[in-house]
Amino acid sequence: MEKQIKIGITGENGFVGSHLKNTINLSPEKYESIPFDRAYFKKSEELQKFVKKCDVIVHLAGLNRHNDPSEIYNKNIALSQQIIDACEAADATPHIIFSSSTQEERDNPYGNSKREARLRLEKWAQKNNANFSGLIIPNVFGPFGNPYYNSVVATFCHQLTHNETPKIDVDGELKLIYVNHLVKEILTIIDNKRENKIERIEIPHQYELKVSELLKTLTEFKEDYFEKGIFPNLDKPIVRDLFNTFLCYIDFDQFCPFHLKLNTDDRGSFVETVKLNSGGQVSFSTTVPGITRGNHFHTRKAERFAVIQGKAKIEFRRIDSDKIYSFELDGSQPSFVDMPIWYTHNITNVGDETLLTIFWINEHFDSEDMDTYFVEV
């Protein structure tokens, strides 16, 4: 059996770091995640212990925004220098993967700090015959990014799902990469073992569009999804990635569950459970009282649970959080809950009669990789 690769991530609780850590934890037979605490930057001995344990360090910790531009520059340089000093003191030579930015090309404090930090780490690697990969990364978007900090996608999604009005300051051209894709690129670099190799890697962007085009797409999500109950056509990867991102910014406490229109006459009742601009798989289940289904999550698939008959409790939890969202649904008022990606979810029959649930899941994906991971809520 191949030895586990021990991976440490500075900034493991940040936007990209949390996605990378969660993905690593899906393959415990291949990778071991070495815990990192940002307090290590204030405790040199702890930082030395950390670097000594790691085969690979993905250095993501840094400062993107601050009222004082000099603070951005100084902080990012200092964090990288501390990693270098810790490796020197511990006589450790892990493969360091550093996240820089396409803003290296611009003469601003953030871009300058990233370029200087990358060059310092590169010099350390040359001196110590170590592996170093400096990644030039375009704008990253995806679920759980911080609005007003990580990306304009996060900001627009938050504003549109919280009844705020987005504003375009400059209608520039955006070059974007989805966070899941970036994580895959990083893991590919880790898997391709190198010997004393120092490289600067430009991570290609996946999508290119103007800010106005982005806002138009996200606004259509709001109008179709919130006001008309329509799922967008998810056949195009950019639409799927943007919609999965958008869905994670919904205020679940306020909007879930969504109630369906119940049409009744002398013949009985009729309910539209999902309106689609794309295909997918529709299925139904019957569940006897007291039984729970699910306890799994997806990383790519959009999914809907619609309760048509009986009483159900639907729960979901982001896999790196302890907060559980819980909703009671009753078939006398047909309702649905949509499952955001990276949230483990289940449904329990809490009534006295058989529960009837209709499921819809979007299956239009280019990859055949497994996308169902079993974790209890």
TORDREN-86772 format. One record per residue (C-alpha): residue number from 1; residue in three letters; y, z, x. Coordinates in Angstrom, 2 decimals. Example, Ala and Ser with C-alpha at 12.3 -4.5 7.8 and 13.67 -1.06 7.14 Angstrom:
TORDREN-86772
+-----+-----+---------+---------+---------+
|   n | res |       v |       w |       u |
+-----+-----+---------+---------+---------+
|   1 | ala |   -4.50 |    7.80 |   12.30 |
|   2 | ser |   -1.06 |    7.14 |   13.67 |
+-----+-----+---------+---------+---------+
This chain:
TORDREN-86772
+-----+-----+---------+---------+---------+
|   n | res |       v |       w |       u |
+-----+-----+---------+---------+---------+
|   1 | met |    0.00 |    0.00 |    0.00 |
|   2 | glu |    3.43 |   -0.97 |    1.31 |
|   3 | lys |    5.69 |    1.92 |    2.26 |
|   4 | gln |    8.50 |    2.79 |   -0.14 |
|   5 | ile |   11.97 |    1.73 |    0.93 |
|   6 | lys |   14.24 |    4.78 |    0.93 |
|   7 | ile |   17.61 |    3.73 |   -0.50 |
|   8 | gly |   20.76 |    5.82 |   -0.59 |
|   9 | ile |   23.78 |    4.73 |   -2.62 |
|  10 | thr |   27.24 |    6.08 |   -1.99 |
|  11 | gly |   29.04 |    5.99 |   -5.31 |
|  12 | glu |   25.73 |    6.17 |   -7.15 |
|  13 | asn |   27.42 |    7.44 |  -10.32 |
|  14 | gly |   30.00 |    4.66 |  -10.38 |
|  15 | phe |   29.80 |    1.41 |  -12.31 |
|  16 | val |   27.72 |   -0.72 |   -9.92 |
|  17 | gly |   26.06 |    2.30 |   -8.32 |
|  18 | ser |   24.61 |    3.63 |  -11.58 |
|  19 | his |   23.17 |    0.20 |  -12.46 |
|  20 | leu |   21.65 |   -0.14 |   -8.99 |
|  21 | lys |   20.18 |    3.37 |   -9.09 |
|  22 | asn |   18.74 |    2.88 |  -12.58 |
|  23 | thr |   17.15 |   -0.41 |  -11.57 |
|  24 | ile |   15.68 |    1.10 |   -8.38 |
|  25 | asn |   14.16 |    3.89 |  -10.46 |
|  26 | leu |   12.28 |    1.30 |  -12.54 |
|  27 | ser |   10.13 |    0.49 |   -9.46 |
|  28 | pro |    9.07 |    3.85 |   -7.97 |
|  29 | glu |    6.10 |    2.20 |   -6.27 |
|  30 | lys |    8.50 |    0.05 |   -4.26 |
|  31 | tyr |   11.70 |    2.08 |   -3.83 |
|  32 | glu |   12.69 |    5.72 |   -3.45 |
|  33 | ser |   16.22 |    6.68 |   -4.42 |
|  34 | ile |   17.75 |    9.18 |   -1.99 |
|  35 | pro |   20.24 |   11.30 |   -3.99 |
|  36 | phe |   23.87 |   11.20 |   -2.91 |
|  37 | asp |   26.68 |   13.57 |   -3.84 |
|  38 | arg |   30.28 |   12.60 |   -3.16 |
|  39 | ala |   30.80 |   16.17 |   -1.90 |
|  40 | tyr |   28.86 |   15.01 |    1.20 |
|  41 | phe |   32.07 |   13.31 |    2.36 |
|  42 | lys |   33.51 |   16.82 |    2.76 |
|  43 | lys |   30.36 |   18.24 |    4.37 |
|  44 | ser |   29.55 |   16.43 |    7.60 |
|  45 | glu |   26.15 |   18.10 |    8.04 |
|  46 | glu |   25.03 |   17.06 |    4.55 |
|  47 | leu |   26.22 |   13.51 |    5.16 |
|  48 | gln |   24.26 |   13.41 |    8.42 |
|  49 | lys |   21.11 |   14.60 |    6.63 |
|  50 | phe |   21.64 |   11.90 |    4.01 |
|  51 | val |   21.98 |    8.99 |    6.45 |
|  52 | lys |   18.97 |   10.25 |    8.41 |
|  53 | lys |   16.75 |   10.05 |    5.29 |
|  54 | cys |   17.70 |    6.47 |    4.40 |
|  55 | asp |   16.13 |    3.18 |    5.38 |
|  56 | val |   18.97 |    1.46 |    3.56 |
|  57 | ile |   22.44 |    2.68 |    2.60 |
|  58 | val |   24.33 |    0.71 |   -0.02 |
|  59 | his |   27.92 |    1.79 |    0.55 |
|  60 | leu |   29.74 |    1.38 |   -2.77 |
|  61 | ala |   32.01 |    4.44 |   -2.77 |
|  62 | gly |   35.67 |    3.54 |   -2.64 |
|  63 | leu |   39.01 |    3.51 |   -4.37 |
|  64 | asn |   40.04 |    0.50 |   -6.45 |
|  65 | arg |   43.31 |    1.64 |   -7.95 |
|  66 | his |   45.93 |    4.29 |   -7.20 |
|  67 | asn |   49.65 |    4.74 |   -7.76 |
|  68 | asp |   50.13 |    4.94 |   -3.99 |
|  69 | pro |   48.88 |    1.70 |   -2.32 |
|  70 | ser |   48.58 |    3.44 |    1.04 |
|  71 | glu |   46.10 |    5.89 |   -0.50 |
|  72 | ile |   43.79 |    2.99 |   -1.41 |
|  73 | tyr |   43.89 |    1.65 |    2.15 |
|  74 | asn |   43.47 |    4.99 |    3.89 |
|  75 | lys |   40.73 |    6.27 |    1.56 |
|  76 | asn |   38.50 |    3.22 |    1.84 |
|  77 | ile |   38.82 |    3.14 |    5.64 |
|  78 | ala |   38.12 |    6.87 |    5.88 |
|  79 | leu |   34.96 |    6.74 |    3.73 |
|  80 | ser |   33.42 |    3.97 |    5.83 |
|  81 | gln |   34.39 |    5.73 |    9.07 |
|  82 | gln |   32.65 |    8.88 |    7.84 |
|  83 | ile |   29.45 |    6.90 |    7.28 |
|  84 | ile |   29.74 |    5.54 |   10.83 |
|  85 | asp |   30.41 |    9.00 |   12.30 |
|  86 | ala |   27.46 |   10.50 |   10.41 |
|  87 | cys |   25.10 |    7.78 |   11.67 |
|  88 | glu |   26.32 |    8.31 |   15.24 |
|  89 | ala |   25.91 |   12.09 |   15.02 |
|  90 | ala |   22.46 |   11.87 |   13.42 |
|  91 | asp |   21.32 |    9.03 |   15.72 |
|  92 | ala |   20.45 |    7.07 |   12.55 |
|  93 | thr |   20.44 |    3.29 |   12.20 |
|  94 | pro |   19.82 |    2.48 |    8.53 |
|  95 | his |   20.42 |   -0.99 |    7.20 |
|  96 | ile |   23.94 |   -0.64 |    5.77 |
|  97 | ile |   24.94 |   -2.91 |    2.89 |
|  98 | phe |   28.67 |   -2.76 |    2.26 |
|  99 | ser |   30.38 |   -3.93 |   -0.91 |
| 100 | ser |   33.53 |   -5.78 |   -0.04 |
| 101 | ser |   35.52 |   -8.05 |   -2.31 |
| 102 | thr |   36.89 |  -11.56 |   -2.63 |
| 103 | gln |   40.26 |   -9.79 |   -2.44 |
| 104 | glu |   39.75 |   -9.76 |    1.34 |
| 105 | glu |   41.49 |  -13.14 |    1.15 |
| 106 | arg |   44.61 |  -11.55 |   -0.33 |
| 107 | asp |   47.17 |   -9.57 |    1.60 |
| 108 | asn |   47.02 |   -6.37 |   -0.47 |
| 109 | pro |   46.05 |   -2.77 |    0.38 |
| 110 | tyr |   42.68 |   -2.98 |   -1.39 |
| 111 | gly |   41.64 |   -6.29 |    0.19 |
| 112 | asn |   42.90 |   -5.23 |    3.62 |
| 113 | ser |   41.03 |   -1.93 |    3.42 |
| 114 | lys |   37.80 |   -3.70 |    2.49 |
| 115 | arg |   38.10 |   -6.18 |    5.36 |
| 116 | glu |   38.91 |   -3.48 |    7.92 |
| 117 | ala |   36.05 |   -1.24 |    6.69 |
| 118 | arg |   33.61 |   -4.15 |    6.84 |
| 119 | leu |   34.64 |   -5.00 |   10.41 |
| 120 | arg |   34.26 |   -1.39 |   11.53 |
| 121 | leu |   30.74 |   -1.19 |   10.08 |
| 122 | glu |   29.90 |   -4.53 |   11.67 |
| 123 | lys |   31.06 |   -3.25 |   15.07 |
| 124 | trp |   28.91 |   -0.12 |   14.65 |
| 125 | ala |   25.87 |   -2.26 |   13.86 |
| 126 | gln |   26.43 |   -4.45 |   16.94 |
| 127 | lys |   26.74 |   -1.40 |   19.15 |
| 128 | asn |   23.58 |    0.24 |   17.78 |
| 129 | asn |   21.35 |   -2.81 |   17.22 |
| 130 | ala |   21.29 |   -2.05 |   13.49 |
| 131 | asn |   21.19 |   -4.26 |   10.42 |
| 132 | phe |   24.40 |   -4.77 |    8.51 |
| 133 | ser |   25.18 |   -6.88 |    5.44 |
| 134 | gly |   28.81 |   -7.19 |    4.37 |
| 135 | leu |   28.92 |   -8.52 |    0.82 |
| 136 | ile |   31.94 |  -10.45 |   -0.44 |
| 137 | ile |   31.67 |   -9.81 |   -4.18 |
| 138 | pro |   33.59 |  -11.48 |   -7.04 |
| 139 | asn |   34.80 |   -9.59 |  -10.13 |
| 140 | val |   31.93 |   -7.60 |  -11.62 |
| 141 | phe |   31.51 |   -6.89 |  -15.34 |
| 142 | gly |   28.86 |   -5.37 |  -17.55 |
| 143 | pro |   27.96 |   -2.32 |  -19.64 |
| 144 | phe |   29.55 |    1.04 |  -18.75 |
| 145 | gly |   32.42 |   -0.32 |  -16.65 |
| 146 | asn |   35.54 |    1.82 |  -16.89 |
| 147 | pro |   38.39 |    0.25 |  -18.88 |
| 148 | tyr |   41.71 |   -0.04 |  -17.05 |
| 149 | tyr |   39.82 |    0.34 |  -13.76 |
| 150 | asn |   36.70 |   -1.74 |  -13.15 |
| 151 | ser |   37.51 |   -5.05 |  -14.85 |
| 152 | val |   39.58 |   -6.79 |  -17.49 |
| 153 | val |   36.31 |   -7.34 |  -19.40 |
| 154 | ala |   35.85 |   -3.57 |  -19.72 |
| 155 | thr |   39.48 |   -3.13 |  -20.78 |
| 156 | phe |   39.37 |   -5.84 |  -23.46 |
| 157 | cys |   36.01 |   -4.61 |  -24.82 |
| 158 | his |   37.30 |   -1.06 |  -25.09 |
| 159 | gln |   40.52 |   -2.14 |  -26.77 |
| 160 | leu |   38.86 |   -4.43 |  -29.31 |
| 161 | thr |   36.24 |   -1.84 |  -30.31 |
| 162 | his |   38.85 |    0.93 |  -30.62 |
| 163 | asn |   41.40 |   -0.94 |  -32.76 |
| 164 | glu |   43.80 |   -1.50 |  -29.88 |
| 165 | thr |   45.61 |   -4.77 |  -29.15 |
| 166 | pro |   44.74 |   -6.47 |  -25.83 |
| 167 | lys |   47.56 |   -8.04 |  -23.88 |
| 168 | ile |   47.41 |  -10.84 |  -21.32 |
| 169 | asp |   49.81 |  -10.28 |  -18.43 |
| 170 | val |   48.76 |  -13.31 |  -16.36 |
| 171 | asp |   46.44 |  -15.99 |  -17.74 |
| 172 | gly |   44.63 |  -16.46 |  -14.46 |
| 173 | glu |   41.23 |  -17.91 |  -13.64 |
| 174 | leu |   38.45 |  -15.30 |  -13.51 |
| 175 | lys |   35.39 |  -15.63 |  -11.30 |
| 176 | leu |   32.83 |  -13.21 |  -12.66 |
| 177 | ile |   29.37 |  -11.87 |  -11.88 |
| 178 | tyr |   27.30 |   -9.81 |  -14.32 |
| 179 | val |   26.31 |   -6.43 |  -12.92 |
| 180 | asn |   22.56 |   -6.98 |  -13.53 |
| 181 | his |   22.75 |  -10.18 |  -11.48 |
| 182 | leu |   24.64 |   -8.45 |   -8.67 |
| 183 | val |   22.00 |   -5.71 |   -8.56 |
| 184 | lys |   19.30 |   -8.37 |   -8.27 |
| 185 | glu |   21.19 |   -9.96 |   -5.35 |
| 186 | ile |   21.43 |   -6.59 |   -3.56 |
| 187 | leu |   17.72 |   -5.87 |   -4.04 |
| 188 | thr |   16.85 |   -9.33 |   -2.69 |
| 189 | ile |   18.82 |   -8.50 |    0.47 |
| 190 | ile |   16.97 |   -5.19 |    0.77 |
| 191 | asp |   13.57 |   -6.82 |    0.24 |
| 192 | asn |   14.18 |   -9.50 |    2.88 |
| 193 | lys |   13.69 |   -7.24 |    5.86 |
| 194 | arg |   15.87 |   -8.06 |    8.81 |
| 195 | glu |   15.74 |   -7.11 |   12.47 |
| 196 | asn |   19.09 |   -6.39 |   14.14 |
| 197 | lys |   20.82 |   -8.90 |   11.88 |
| 198 | ile |   24.53 |   -8.71 |   11.17 |
| 199 | glu |   25.77 |  -10.92 |    8.38 |
| 200 | arg |   28.65 |  -11.58 |    6.06 |
| 201 | ile |   27.28 |  -12.73 |    2.70 |
| 202 | glu |   29.42 |  -14.33 |    0.03 |
| 203 | ile |   27.88 |  -13.47 |   -3.34 |
| 204 | pro |   28.50 |  -16.50 |   -5.59 |
| 205 | his |   30.13 |  -15.96 |   -8.95 |
| 206 | gln |   28.16 |  -16.88 |  -12.07 |
| 207 | tyr |   30.94 |  -17.64 |  -14.50 |
| 208 | glu |   34.47 |  -18.99 |  -14.32 |
| 209 | leu |   36.95 |  -18.86 |  -17.20 |
| 210 | lys |   40.56 |  -18.10 |  -17.95 |
| 211 | val |   41.66 |  -14.69 |  -19.18 |
| 212 | ser |   42.68 |  -16.26 |  -22.49 |
| 213 | glu |   39.20 |  -17.78 |  -22.91 |
| 214 | leu |   37.62 |  -14.40 |  -22.24 |
| 215 | leu |   39.83 |  -12.70 |  -24.82 |
| 216 | lys |   39.11 |  -15.43 |  -27.38 |
| 217 | thr |   35.35 |  -14.94 |  -26.99 |
| 218 | leu |   35.55 |  -11.16 |  -27.23 |
| 219 | thr |   37.91 |  -11.34 |  -30.22 |
| 220 | glu |   35.39 |  -13.61 |  -31.98 |
| 221 | phe |   32.74 |  -10.96 |  -31.34 |
| 222 | lys |   34.91 |   -8.40 |  -33.09 |
| 223 | glu |   35.69 |  -10.67 |  -36.05 |
| 224 | asp |   32.13 |  -11.90 |  -36.54 |
| 225 | tyr |   30.26 |   -8.69 |  -35.75 |
| 226 | phe |   32.49 |   -5.99 |  -37.26 |
| 227 | glu |   34.02 |   -7.91 |  -40.15 |
| 228 | lys |   31.25 |  -10.36 |  -41.12 |
| 229 | gly |   28.08 |   -8.80 |  -39.71 |
| 230 | ile |   27.22 |  -11.96 |  -37.76 |
| 231 | phe |   25.50 |  -12.04 |  -34.38 |
| 232 | pro |   26.98 |  -14.65 |  -32.03 |
| 233 | asn |   24.90 |  -17.46 |  -30.62 |
| 234 | leu |   23.34 |  -15.83 |  -27.57 |
| 235 | asp |   21.73 |  -18.95 |  -26.10 |
| 236 | lys |   24.36 |  -19.25 |  -23.35 |
| 237 | pro |   23.94 |  -16.64 |  -20.60 |
| 238 | ile |   27.68 |  -15.90 |  -20.41 |
| 239 | val |   27.86 |  -15.19 |  -24.15 |
| 240 | arg |   24.77 |  -13.00 |  -24.00 |
| 241 | asp |   26.09 |  -11.02 |  -21.03 |
| 242 | leu |   29.52 |  -10.59 |  -22.60 |
| 243 | phe |   28.05 |   -9.55 |  -25.96 |
| 244 | asn |   25.69 |   -6.99 |  -24.41 |
| 245 | thr |   28.72 |   -5.63 |  -22.56 |
| 246 | phe |   30.84 |   -5.59 |  -25.73 |
| 247 | leu |   28.15 |   -3.75 |  -27.71 |
| 248 | cys |   28.16 |   -0.85 |  -25.26 |
| 249 | tyr |   31.84 |   -0.08 |  -25.95 |
| 250 | ile |   31.34 |    0.56 |  -29.67 |
| 251 | asp |   32.22 |    4.08 |  -30.81 |
| 252 | phe |   28.75 |    4.89 |  -32.16 |
| 253 | asp |   29.88 |    8.13 |  -33.77 |
| 254 | gln |   32.37 |    6.19 |  -35.87 |
| 255 | phe |   30.57 |    2.95 |  -36.68 |
| 256 | cys |   26.84 |    3.76 |  -36.90 |
| 257 | pro |   24.94 |    3.16 |  -39.03 |
| 258 | phe |   26.23 |   -0.07 |  -40.52 |
| 259 | his |   25.54 |   -0.35 |  -44.25 |
| 260 | leu |   24.14 |   -3.56 |  -45.69 |
| 261 | lys |   25.18 |   -5.07 |  -49.01 |
| 262 | leu |   22.59 |   -4.31 |  -51.68 |
| 263 | asn |   22.43 |   -6.91 |  -54.46 |
| 264 | thr |   20.48 |   -5.81 |  -57.58 |
| 265 | asp |   19.62 |   -7.39 |  -60.92 |
| 266 | asp |   16.79 |   -7.32 |  -63.46 |
| 267 | arg |   14.39 |   -8.84 |  -60.94 |
| 268 | gly |   14.95 |   -6.16 |  -58.28 |
| 269 | ser |   17.10 |   -6.24 |  -55.16 |
| 270 | phe |   18.11 |   -8.58 |  -52.35 |
| 271 | val |   19.56 |   -7.62 |  -48.95 |
| 272 | glu |   20.70 |   -9.76 |  -46.01 |
| 273 | thr |   19.56 |   -7.83 |  -42.94 |
| 274 | val |   20.98 |  -10.03 |  -40.18 |
| 275 | lys |   23.18 |  -13.13 |  -40.00 |
| 276 | leu |   22.58 |  -15.15 |  -36.87 |
| 277 | asn |   24.28 |  -17.88 |  -34.92 |
| 278 | ser |   21.20 |  -17.88 |  -32.65 |
| 279 | gly |   17.46 |  -17.54 |  -32.97 |
| 280 | gly |   15.12 |  -14.76 |  -32.00 |
| 281 | gln |   12.19 |  -12.85 |  -33.40 |
| 282 | val |   12.17 |  -11.13 |  -36.81 |
| 283 | ser |    9.41 |   -8.64 |  -37.62 |
| 284 | phe |    8.77 |   -5.67 |  -39.87 |
| 285 | ser |    6.79 |   -2.45 |  -39.68 |
| 286 | thr |    5.49 |    0.19 |  -42.02 |
| 287 | thr |    5.45 |    3.73 |  -40.69 |
| 288 | val |    3.76 |    6.71 |  -42.31 |
| 289 | pro |    5.63 |   10.03 |  -42.66 |
| 290 | gly |    6.14 |   12.02 |  -39.47 |
| 291 | ile |    5.42 |    9.13 |  -37.07 |
| 292 | thr |    7.83 |    7.98 |  -34.34 |
| 293 | arg |    7.98 |    4.45 |  -32.98 |
| 294 | gly |    9.76 |    3.20 |  -29.87 |
| 295 | asn |   10.85 |    5.48 |  -27.02 |
| 296 | his |   11.69 |    2.53 |  -24.80 |
| 297 | phe |   14.73 |    0.59 |  -23.61 |
| 298 | his |   15.64 |   -2.97 |  -22.67 |
| 299 | thr |   17.90 |   -4.29 |  -19.93 |
| 300 | arg |   18.65 |   -7.70 |  -21.47 |
| 301 | lys |   17.56 |   -7.95 |  -25.11 |
| 302 | ala |   19.78 |   -7.43 |  -28.15 |
| 303 | glu |   17.85 |   -5.64 |  -30.93 |
| 304 | arg |   18.47 |   -4.48 |  -34.51 |
| 305 | phe |   16.62 |   -1.88 |  -36.64 |
| 306 | ala |   17.23 |   -2.26 |  -40.40 |
| 307 | val |   15.78 |    0.38 |  -42.75 |
| 308 | ile |   14.87 |   -1.13 |  -46.12 |
| 309 | gln |   12.65 |    1.52 |  -47.71 |
| 310 | gly |   12.15 |    5.20 |  -47.06 |
| 311 | lys |   14.07 |    7.64 |  -44.89 |
| 312 | ala |   14.41 |    7.31 |  -41.13 |
| 313 | lys |   16.03 |    8.98 |  -38.18 |
| 314 | ile |   17.12 |    6.63 |  -35.41 |
| 315 | glu |   18.00 |    8.11 |  -32.03 |
| 316 | phe |   19.16 |    6.56 |  -28.80 |
| 317 | arg |   20.30 |    7.84 |  -25.40 |
| 318 | arg |   21.70 |    6.11 |  -22.33 |
| 319 | ile |   18.94 |    6.57 |  -19.77 |
| 320 | asp |   21.12 |    8.33 |  -17.21 |
| 321 | ser |   22.74 |   10.64 |  -19.77 |
| 322 | asp |   21.68 |   13.66 |  -21.82 |
| 323 | lys |   23.80 |   12.72 |  -24.86 |
| 324 | ile |   21.66 |   11.71 |  -27.84 |
| 325 | tyr |   23.06 |    9.73 |  -30.76 |
| 326 | ser |   21.18 |   10.49 |  -33.98 |
| 327 | phe |   21.53 |    8.71 |  -37.34 |
| 328 | glu |   19.88 |    9.28 |  -40.73 |
| 329 | leu |   19.20 |    6.08 |  -42.69 |
| 330 | asp |   17.98 |    5.79 |  -46.28 |
| 331 | gly |   16.45 |    2.67 |  -47.80 |
| 332 | ser |   18.25 |    3.36 |  -51.08 |
| 333 | gln |   21.35 |    2.22 |  -49.13 |
| 334 | pro |   19.90 |   -0.32 |  -46.66 |
| 335 | ser |   21.46 |    0.18 |  -43.22 |
| 336 | phe |   21.00 |   -0.90 |  -39.64 |
| 337 | val |   21.66 |    0.27 |  -36.11 |
| 338 | asp |   21.88 |   -2.13 |  -33.15 |
| 339 | met |   20.41 |   -0.96 |  -29.86 |
| 340 | pro |   22.63 |   -1.33 |  -26.78 |
| 341 | ile |   20.87 |   -2.24 |  -23.55 |
| 342 | trp |   19.99 |    0.58 |  -21.14 |
| 343 | tyr |   19.68 |    2.97 |  -24.11 |
| 344 | thr |   16.20 |    4.30 |  -24.82 |
| 345 | his |   15.65 |    4.42 |  -28.58 |
| 346 | asn |   13.20 |    5.42 |  -31.29 |
| 347 | ile |   12.79 |    5.55 |  -35.06 |
| 348 | thr |   11.01 |    8.34 |  -36.99 |
| 349 | asn |    9.89 |    8.44 |  -40.62 |
| 350 | val |   11.49 |   11.66 |  -41.87 |
| 351 | gly |   10.74 |   11.03 |  -45.55 |
| 352 | asp |    7.74 |   11.47 |  -47.83 |
| 353 | glu |    6.95 |    7.80 |  -48.41 |
| 354 | thr |    6.07 |    4.87 |  -46.19 |
| 355 | leu |    9.03 |    3.67 |  -44.12 |
| 356 | leu |    9.72 |   -0.07 |  -44.10 |
| 357 | thr |   11.81 |   -1.34 |  -41.19 |
| 358 | ile |   12.83 |   -4.88 |  -40.30 |
| 359 | phe |   13.41 |   -5.62 |  -36.61 |
| 360 | trp |   15.32 |   -8.49 |  -35.04 |
| 361 | ile |   15.32 |   -9.09 |  -31.30 |
| 362 | asn |   16.87 |  -11.93 |  -29.35 |
| 363 | glu |   14.22 |  -13.51 |  -27.14 |
| 364 | his |   16.22 |  -16.36 |  -25.58 |
| 365 | phe |   15.94 |  -15.41 |  -21.94 |
| 366 | asp |   15.47 |  -17.44 |  -18.81 |
| 367 | ser |   13.42 |  -14.79 |  -17.01 |
| 368 | glu |    9.85 |  -13.80 |  -17.71 |
| 369 | asp |   10.35 |  -10.39 |  -16.12 |
| 370 | met |    9.32 |   -7.36 |  -18.12 |
| 371 | asp |   12.17 |   -6.04 |  -20.25 |
| 372 | thr |   10.63 |   -3.09 |  -22.10 |
| 373 | tyr |   10.50 |    0.27 |  -20.27 |
| 374 | phe |    9.02 |    3.33 |  -21.95 |
| 375 | val |   11.16 |    6.48 |  -21.74 |
| 376 | glu |   11.44 |    9.21 |  -24.36 |
| 377 | val |   14.74 |    9.78 |  -26.08 |
+-----+-----+---------+---------+---------+
